Amino acid sequence: MKKLRQFLVNRSNLGKLIMIVGLLVMVPILVVPFYPEEVIYIPYFLAPGFFSILIGGLLIVLVKKTEIESSFQKLMAYSHLIVLSAWIYGFIMGAIPFYISGILTFPQALFESVSGWTTTGLSVVDVSQTPQIYLFHRSFMQFCGGVGFVMVMIMFIQGKYAMSLFSAEGHPDKLMPNLKHTARTIIWMFIVLLVIGVGMYSVFDMPMFDGFVHAMSALSTGGFSNKVDSIGAYNSIGIEAVTILLMLVGTMNFAVLLLIMKGDFKRVAQVSEVKLLTFLTVAFTAIIGGALFLEVYPKLDYSLRVALFNVVSAISTTGYSTVYYNDWPEYAIGLLIILMLIGGGIGSTAGGLKLSRVVVLLKVAFDNFIKRISPSRKIRTLFITKAQGKTVIDQDLMEDTGSFFFLYMMIFFFGTLAISYTSGFGLLESMFDFSSALGTVGLSVGIATASATPPTLFVLMAGMILGRLEIFIVLVGIYSAFKLIKVSVFK
């Protein structure tokens, strides 16, 4: 019963998270004064909002603050369950406005919500026919999902479980000595960057509403747009440049972002993730740009422009596009798949394997190669440079990275087969769209559409959730749920 009582105490934290979800779901109502004809949609947002506030409040009131002695490992296990439960609840509540208004079926509404909160950007809505309040709702879900529910919660409350919840949501670093200050710093950074982004878009004549939609989605590396042709609809080098900048900011580790805000660019340039991101962006832009010039577009400068935007969109896992990929050579699409699998910085809003893990894998592989060709068996110490300084690549880090890489690729492989089976598309197309879902990217070659079958949508949703919350967080959360059920029923 001690484990069950521990969960009840954690349940009060879940109640606070549920109330926050309710408040966030109602925020799009603020758009209505600018679009008075959309006042009819207000009840569809009030219903899930008030319901969440009521349920969350009841959970907090009914749970007594009991002193519990438990190990840190047990606490962390239930923290993963709390975080996973809060995200699942957010997915459902985010889908309700779409569903009860009749705009989407429930599988489609849930897909749109999962794509929003996980900052993926795959979509089944016709943005040309969708009311503005719903377009804002999608992008606002992405903006909040990029920061994370727990990050928002810590802004308003503090408790003995705050740090375990913070870590359980996939945030590896505290930026400040105090956790609440860390959360406040990150959220204010994103609010300031949002304002700057909207302002920069307005300089290039993007309408204010469009600016908010795209700035929220670009910073969260989400990729939702209110245009059918995404960023390509504007055909503006200036707007593309602003979007590239916001996508790169979004793919940075929060700790690196803080260094940038402080103007400490020397330390930023030393970070391993930043070095790899720079190299991959330059190299893949050159290769893909050259391929497009030779086989698709007649001008080299335009080919490089298209390549740069889509390379940054892929590696940052944003999913904005400026062109369609129908006429691209298959190997160029394959290169984008590699970038989507790699993803952005760990602890950022981006998905994918994460740059730091790729750095570890490359360093370990290169070191192993050197050992095999070198006559000397001298032991070398490997390091990875983070924003906080150098970190030793020890055995635990290598095991964690290797096991995560193995699971990620296994999920990618079986997910691709599942998409091909349920959708009827070929392996290359299925590989592209599932890697987009697993990397929380949002680019698509035509599988993730309104005509997609529910099984296809659910496979893509599973990939998005595993990609955003990361595999071990989801697995530990599911394990904790079964463990709790076993304790509750059999003891």
Secondary structure, DSSP 8 states (H G I E B T S, - for coil): -HHHHHHHHHHHHHHHHHHHHHHHHHGGGGGGGGSGGGGGGHHHHHHHHHHHHHHHHHHHHHS--------HHHHHHHHHHHHHHHHHHHHHHHHHHHHHTTSS-HHHHHHHHHHHHTT-----S-TTTS-HHHHHHHHHHHHHHHH-HHHHHHHH---TTHHHHHHHTT----SSSSHHHHHHHHHHHHHHHHHHHHHHHHHTT--HHHHHHHHHHHHTT----SSTTGGGGT--HHHHHHHHHHHHHHTS-HHHHHHHHHT-HHHHHH-HHHHHHHHHHHHHHHHHHHHHHHHT-S-HHHHHHHHHHHHHHHHTT----SS-STTS-HHHHHHHHHHHHH-S-TTSS--SS-HHHHHHHHHHHHHHHHHHH-S-------EEEETTEEEE--HHHHHHHHHHHHHHHHHHHHHHHHHHHHH---HHHHHHHHHHHHTT----SSSSSTT--HHHHHHHHHHHHHHHH-HHHHHHHHHHHHHHHHHHHH-
